[in-house]
Amino acid sequence: MKRHTAQPTTQIRTLRTAGRLIFAAAAVALFAIAPAAGAQTLGRFTPTGSMGQGRDTATATLLPSGKVLIAGGGTAGTTLASAEIYDPATGKFTPTGPMTTGRWSATATMLPNGKVLLAGGSSSTGIVATAELFDPATGTFTATGSMSQARMVATATLLPNGTVLVAGGMGGATAPTTAEIYDPASGLFTPTSGPLTASRTYSTAALLDSGKVLLAGGSGSATAELYDPLTSTFTATGSMSAFHSAGVAVLLPSGKVLVAAGASSSAVLSSAELYDPNTGLFAATGSLSKACDFAKAVLLPNGKVLVAGGYNGSRPLSNAQVYDPAAGRFTKTGTLGIPRYSETMTLLASGKVLVAGGWSGSRSLANAMLYDASKPTLPKKPTVRWAVSAGRVKAIIVREPFTTYRLTARRGRTVKSGSCTATSLGVICSAAPGSGQWKFSVTPHNSDGDGIANSRLLRLARAANR
């Protein structure tokens, strides 16, 4: 599969080159819909401040202050050297930096000294080996030692001793099997004692409870390996059932690692697997409802995993899903509003998740959203079949769990309300506000508010005398 061209957005795009009811003018009758089996779906995305610059393939790092550094990336085919700080207290982004080198698909790692290491990526001149440090105290970037190998879409993992393992990636015409260790004390990179067992581009990495690092999959490989900091070497471990290239990997509270989504040699994936360090083997677990790659994932404070955005092989996605390790399955949660992939996703100190930027399919996004796992998902816009007969409007609605509906008719400043009830056919609402043209709206509602209404302009004739 083609995985790289000269600019960030281009590179991503070329990846897969009804009974009669009495009308009441003053009251709204709401009828609760019986919920489906299982718990209520939780989790909602709400807008927060926008970035000053649309960007995709950027990095995002949670700082000790609780703020978030968003750095680099690309916009409309241009590599960015700009950076911004998101403040959860104000919900706003402010400029910082700039970087010493514009870069996209770089790595970013929070160091124990409070600085952020940004390494590699692709600049306006190609893939780079350079690296730099961001100091939150001064809001500046300064150069540090360079890697021995230029690389982008590599993995970077903070090790228990405070050094950083940077491995694999794309180095130009080839995918290197090399890996390097960055030491903050010296500001230098040194090669690991041994190479990777396989080249890995768009692979995943996860620090295990043992201190070893699991590197899994990537373009052209379903294999996995472990890096041992004590010996500075890589050894093979159990293989996955698919490449999971540009997938996600998250260490679970159990010590197992969830690897999900991504692409195989011919299609994007909905499958997910669990790696067990005790056995060194992968086992299948529940699948996502939609296949995607280039999504993002974070471990939530409740021990579940949020997976959001992504690309389904033909278009970006706005959906999000939550994986429950206890149940071994994914469930739908709130939506991002604007479809996107190659966004950033950061768990904040509050337990909320910041999702920023990404590629919409036509532009790099400045939009940012906050995910709150404790908030019920607002109901989606209902599917409605409208019918007009004898001066009355009837709306037949496909029911959703935990949702009630109301029907209103508006003409100028006049607003009248109809009645709704649940039947075996769905929810049926009816209103007879009088003759003339009215705007009828069916609005869904749950415990946390109204969702998007389904509206229709309809003209009613005067009802026949009975």
C-alpha positions in Angstrom: 0.0 0.0 0.0 1.2 3.5 -0.7 2.0 5.2 2.5 3.9 8.4 1.7 3.9 11.4 -0.6 5.4 14.8 -0.3 2.7 16.5 1.9 0.8 15.5 4.9 -2.8 15.8 3.6 -1.9 14.3 0.3 -0.1 11.4 2.0 -3.2 10.6 4.0 -5.6 10.8 1.1 -3.5 8.5 -1.1 -3.4 5.9 1.5 -6.2 4.0 -0.2 -5.5 6.3 -3.2 -50.3 6.4 13.9 -54.6 6.2 16.0 -56.0 9.6 16.1 -54.7 11.8 18.9 -56.3 15.0 20.3 -54.2 18.1 19.6 -53.3 20.2 22.6 -52.1 23.7 22.1 -50.5 24.4 25.5 -49.0 21.1 26.5 -46.5 18.7 25.1 -47.1 15.0 25.8 -43.9 13.0 26.0 -43.8 9.3 26.1 -40.6 7.5 27.2 -39.4 4.8 24.8 -38.6 1.5 26.4 -34.8 1.1 26.4 -33.1 -1.7 24.7 -31.3 -4.2 26.9 -28.1 -3.0 28.4 -26.8 0.1 30.0 -27.3 3.6 28.7 -24.8 4.8 26.2 -22.6 7.4 27.8 -20.1 9.9 26.4 -20.6 13.1 24.6 -18.4 15.4 22.5 -18.9 19.2 22.9 -17.0 22.0 21.1 -14.3 23.9 22.8 -12.1 26.7 21.5 -10.6 26.3 18.0 -6.9 26.3 17.2 -5.4 29.4 15.5 -4.4 27.1 12.6 -6.0 24.1 10.9 -3.6 21.2 11.2 -3.5 17.4 10.7 -0.7 14.9 11.6 0.4 17.1 14.4 1.5 16.0 17.9 -0.2 16.6 21.2 1.4 16.4 24.6 -0.1 16.9 28.1 2.1 19.2 30.1 2.7 19.1 33.9 0.5 22.2 34.2 -2.4 20.3 32.7 -2.3 22.3 29.5 -1.7 20.7 26.1 1.0 21.4 23.6 -0.1 21.0 20.0 2.9 21.2 17.6 3.6 21.1 13.9 1.6 19.0 11.5 0.4 20.2 8.1 -2.3 22.3 6.6 -3.4 22.4 2.9 -0.2 20.7 1.9 2.1 23.0 3.9 4.3 21.8 6.7 3.8 23.8 9.9 6.4 25.0 12.4 3.8 26.8 14.5 2.6 25.5 17.9 -0.2 26.2 20.3 -1.1 25.7 24.0 -4.6 24.6 25.0 -5.7 25.7 28.4 -8.6 23.5 29.8 -9.4 26.3 32.3 -10.3 28.7 29.6 -11.0 26.4 26.7 -8.7 28.5 24.5 -5.6 27.9 22.4 -2.8 30.4 22.4 0.3 30.5 20.2 3.7 29.4 21.5 7.1 28.6 19.9 7.7 28.5 17.0 9.5 25.2 16.4 13.1 25.1 15.1 11.9 22.9 12.3 8.4 22.4 10.7 7.5 18.8 10.9 4.5 16.4 10.5 4.1 12.8 11.5 6.8 13.4 14.1 7.0 11.8 17.6 6.4 13.8 20.8 7.3 12.6 24.3 6.9 14.2 27.7 10.2 13.8 29.6 10.6 13.5 33.4 12.3 16.9 33.4 9.1 18.6 32.2 10.3 19.3 28.7 8.9 17.7 25.5 11.0 15.8 23.0 9.9 16.2 19.4 11.8 13.9 16.9 11.9 13.2 13.2 8.9 13.6 11.0 8.7 15.2 7.5 9.6 18.8 6.8 9.2 20.9 3.7 12.4 19.3 2.4 11.7 15.7 3.3 12.1 13.2 6.2 14.4 14.5 8.9 16.6 13.1 11.6 16.6 16.3 13.7 15.0 16.7 17.1 14.1 19.5 19.5 12.9 20.3 23.0 10.0 22.4 24.1 10.4 24.1 27.5 6.9 25.0 29.0 8.6 27.4 31.4 9.8 29.6 28.5 7.5 28.6 25.7 10.4 28.0 23.4 11.8 25.2 21.3 15.5 24.5 21.1 17.5 22.0 19.1 18.9 18.9 20.7 20.9 16.0 19.3 19.8 14.4 16.0 19.0 10.8 15.4 21.3 8.7 13.3 18.4 7.9 10.9 15.9 10.2 9.4 12.4 8.8 10.2 8.7 9.7 10.2 5.7 7.8 11.5 8.0 6.1 14.0 7.0 5.1 17.5 8.4 6.8 20.7 8.1 5.3 24.1 9.3 6.8 27.4 11.1 4.0 29.3 11.1 3.6 33.1 14.6 5.0 33.4 13.6 8.3 31.8 15.1 7.7 28.4 13.1 7.4 25.1 13.0 4.6 22.6 12.4 5.7 19.1 11.9 2.8 16.7 11.1 2.0 13.1 9.2 4.4 10.9 9.7 5.5 7.4 13.2 6.6 6.4 12.7 7.5 2.7 12.7 4.8 0.1 13.1 2.2 2.8 11.7 1.4 6.2 14.6 1.2 8.7 14.9 -1.7 11.1 16.9 0.6 13.4 16.0 2.0 16.8 17.6 4.6 19.0 17.6 5.7 22.6 17.4 9.4 23.6 19.0 10.4 26.8 17.8 13.7 28.3 20.9 14.0 30.4 23.3 14.1 27.5 20.8 15.3 24.8 22.0 12.6 22.5 20.6 9.6 20.6 22.5 6.3 20.6 21.6 3.1 18.6 20.1 0.2 20.5 22.4 -2.8 20.8 20.3 -4.7 18.3 18.0 -4.0 15.4 14.2 -4.7 15.2 13.3 -8.1 14.0 11.3 -6.5 11.2 10.9 -3.1 9.6 7.8 -1.3 11.0 6.0 1.6 9.4 2.7 2.8 10.9 3.2 0.2 13.7 2.1 0.6 17.3 4.0 0.6 20.6 3.0 0.1 24.2 5.1 0.1 27.4 4.3 -3.1 29.4 4.1 -3.3 33.2 7.4 -5.3 33.0 9.2 -2.3 31.5 9.5 -4.0 28.2 8.0 -2.4 25.0 5.6 -4.2 22.7 6.0 -3.2 19.0 3.3 -4.6 16.8 2.3 -4.8 13.2 2.7 -2.1 10.6 2.7 -2.0 6.9 3.3 -5.5 5.5 3.7 -7.3 8.9 1.4 -9.0 11.4 4.4 -9.9 13.6 5.3 -8.3 16.9 8.3 -8.0 19.1 9.5 -7.0 22.5 12.2 -4.5 23.4 14.1 -5.2 26.6 15.7 -2.1 28.1 18.1 -4.3 30.2 19.7 -5.8 27.1 18.8 -3.1 24.6 17.7 -5.8 22.2 14.5 -6.9 20.4 13.0 -10.4 20.4 10.0 -11.8 18.5 6.8 -12.6 20.3 3.4 -13.9 19.2 2.0 -12.6 15.9 -1.4 -10.9 15.3 -4.0 -12.1 12.8 -3.6 -8.9 10.7 -1.2 -6.1 10.1 -3.2 -3.4 12.0 -1.2 -0.8 10.1 -2.0 2.7 11.3 -4.1 1.1 14.1 -4.2 1.9 17.8 -2.6 0.2 20.8 -3.5 0.9 24.5 -2.2 -0.8 27.6 -5.2 -1.9 29.7 -5.3 -1.9 33.6 -5.1 -5.7 33.4 -1.6 -5.5 31.8 -2.9 -6.7 28.5 -2.6 -4.5 25.4 -5.5 -3.8 23.1 -4.6 -3.5 19.4 -7.4 -2.4 17.2 -8.4 -1.1 13.7 -5.8 -0.2 11.1 -5.4 -1.7 7.7 -4.3 -5.0 6.2 -2.8 -5.5 2.8 -6.1 -5.0 1.0 -8.7 -3.4 3.4 -9.2 -1.4 6.5 -10.0 -3.4 9.6 -12.7 -3.5 12.3 -11.0 -6.3 14.2 -9.2 -6.0 17.5 -6.9 -8.2 19.4 -5.5 -8.5 23.0 -1.9 -9.2 23.7 -1.2 -11.1 26.9 2.4 -10.6 28.2 2.1 -13.7 30.4 1.7 -16.0 27.3 3.2 -13.8 24.6 0.1 -14.4 22.5 -2.6 -12.3 20.8 -6.3 -13.4 21.0 -9.3 -11.9 19.2 -11.7 -9.7 21.1 -14.8 -7.7 20.1 -14.7 -5.7 16.8 -15.5 -2.1 16.2 -18.8 -1.3 14.4 -16.9 0.5 11.7 -13.6 -0.4 10.1 -11.0 2.4 10.1 -7.4 3.3 10.2 -5.7 6.5 11.3 -8.1 6.7 14.3 -6.9 7.8 17.7 -7.4 6.1 21.1 -6.9 6.8 24.8 -7.4 4.9 28.0 -10.2 6.6 30.1 -10.1 6.9 33.9 -12.8 4.2 34.1 -10.5 1.7 32.5 -12.3 1.7 29.1 -10.8 2.8 25.8 -12.1 5.6 23.6 -11.5 5.2 19.9 -12.5 8.1 17.7 -12.4 9.3 14.1 -10.5 7.4 11.4 -10.7 6.7 7.7 -12.9 3.8 6.4 -11.2 3.5 3.0 -13.3 6.0 1.2 -14.1 8.8 3.7 -13.3 10.2 7.2 -15.5 9.2 10.1 -17.1 11.1 12.9 -18.1 8.2 15.0 -16.5 7.1 18.3 -16.6 3.9 20.2 -15.7 2.7 23.7 -14.1 -0.6 24.4 -15.0 -2.3 27.7 -12.3 -4.8 28.7 -14.7 -6.5 31.2 -17.2 -7.2 28.4 -14.7 -7.6 25.6 -16.7 -5.4 23.2 -17.1 -2.0 21.7 -20.2 0.2 22.1 -21.0 3.4 20.2 -20.7 6.7 22.0 -21.0 10.4 21.0 -19.9 11.7 17.6 -17.2 14.2 16.7 -19.5 16.4 14.6 -17.0 16.9 11.8 -15.6 13.7 10.4 -11.8 13.5 10.7 -8.7 11.4 10.8 -5.1 12.0 11.8 -6.3 14.2 14.6 -4.7 14.4 18.0 -6.3 13.0 21.2 -5.2 13.8 24.7 -6.5 12.7 28.1 -6.7 15.8 30.3 -6.2 15.9 34.1 -10.0 16.3 34.5 -10.7 13.0 32.8 -12.1 14.6 29.7 -10.4 14.1 26.3 -9.3 16.8 24.0 -9.6 16.0 20.3 -8.0 18.6 18.0 -7.6 19.1 14.3 -7.3 16.3 11.8 -8.1 16.0 8.1 -11.8 16.3 7.1 -11.3 15.0 3.6 -11.1 18.5 2.1 -9.2 20.6 4.6 -7.1 20.5 7.8 -9.3 21.3 10.8 -8.8 23.9 13.5 -11.9 22.6 15.3 -11.4 21.0 18.7 -13.8 18.9 20.8 -14.0 17.7 24.4 -15.2 14.2 25.2 -16.8 13.6 28.6 -17.4 10.0 29.4 -19.8 10.8 32.2 -22.3 12.7 30.0 -25.1 10.8 28.3 -24.9 10.9 24.5 -27.3 13.4 23.1 -29.9 11.6 20.9 -29.2 11.6 17.2 -31.4 13.3 14.6 -34.5 11.0 14.3 -35.5 9.2 11.1 -39.1 10.3 10.4 -41.8 9.3 7.9 -44.2 12.2 7.4 -47.8 11.9 6.4 -50.6 14.5 5.9 -54.3 13.6 5.9 -57.5 15.4 6.7 -55.8 18.5 8.1 -53.5 16.5 10.4 -49.8 15.7 10.3 -48.6 12.3 11.4 -44.9 11.6 12.1 -43.8 8.0 12.4 -40.4 7.8 14.1 -37.9 5.0 14.3 -37.4 4.6 18.1 -34.1 5.0 19.9 -33.3 3.7 23.4 -33.7 6.2 26.3 -35.2 8.8 24.1 -38.5 10.7 24.1 -39.9 12.8 21.3 -42.0 15.9 20.9 -43.7 17.3 17.8 -44.2 21.0 17.4 -45.7 23.1 14.6 -44.4 26.7 14.1 -45.7 29.5 11.9 -44.3 32.9 12.6 -44.5 33.5 16.3 -47.2 30.8 16.7 -46.0 27.5 18.1 -48.4 24.6 18.8 -47.6 21.2 20.1 -48.7 17.7 19.2 -48.9 14.4 21.0 -46.6 11.3 20.8 -47.0 7.7 21.8 -45.0 4.5 21.5 -46.4 1.7 19.4 -45.2 -1.5 17.9 -44.5 0.4 14.7 -42.3 2.9 16.5 -43.2 6.3 18.0 -46.2 8.0 16.4 -46.7 11.8 16.8 -49.8 13.7 15.6 -50.8 17.3 15.4 -53.6 19.4 13.8 -52.6 23.0 14.3 -54.9 24.4 11.6 -54.9 25.0 7.9 -52.0 26.7 6.1 -48.2 26.1 5.9 -46.4 25.1 9.1 -42.9 24.0 10.0 -43.2 20.7 11.8 -40.3 19.5 13.9 -39.7 16.2 15.7 -37.2 16.8 18.5 -35.5 13.9 20.4 -34.7 14.3 24.1 -32.9 12.4 26.7 -31.8 13.1 30.3 -29.1 15.5 29.2 -30.9 17.6 26.6 -32.3 17.9 23.2 -30.8 16.4 20.1 -31.1 17.7 16.5 -34.7 18.0 15.2 -36.0 16.5 12.0 -38.1 19.3 10.4 -40.4 19.6 7.4 -42.4 22.4 5.9 -46.0 21.0 5.2 -49.2 22.6 4.1 -52.5 21.5 5.8 -55.9 21.8 4.2 -58.9 22.7 6.3 -60.3 19.6 7.9 -63.6 18.4 6.5 -66.7 19.0 8.7 -67.8 15.9 10.4 
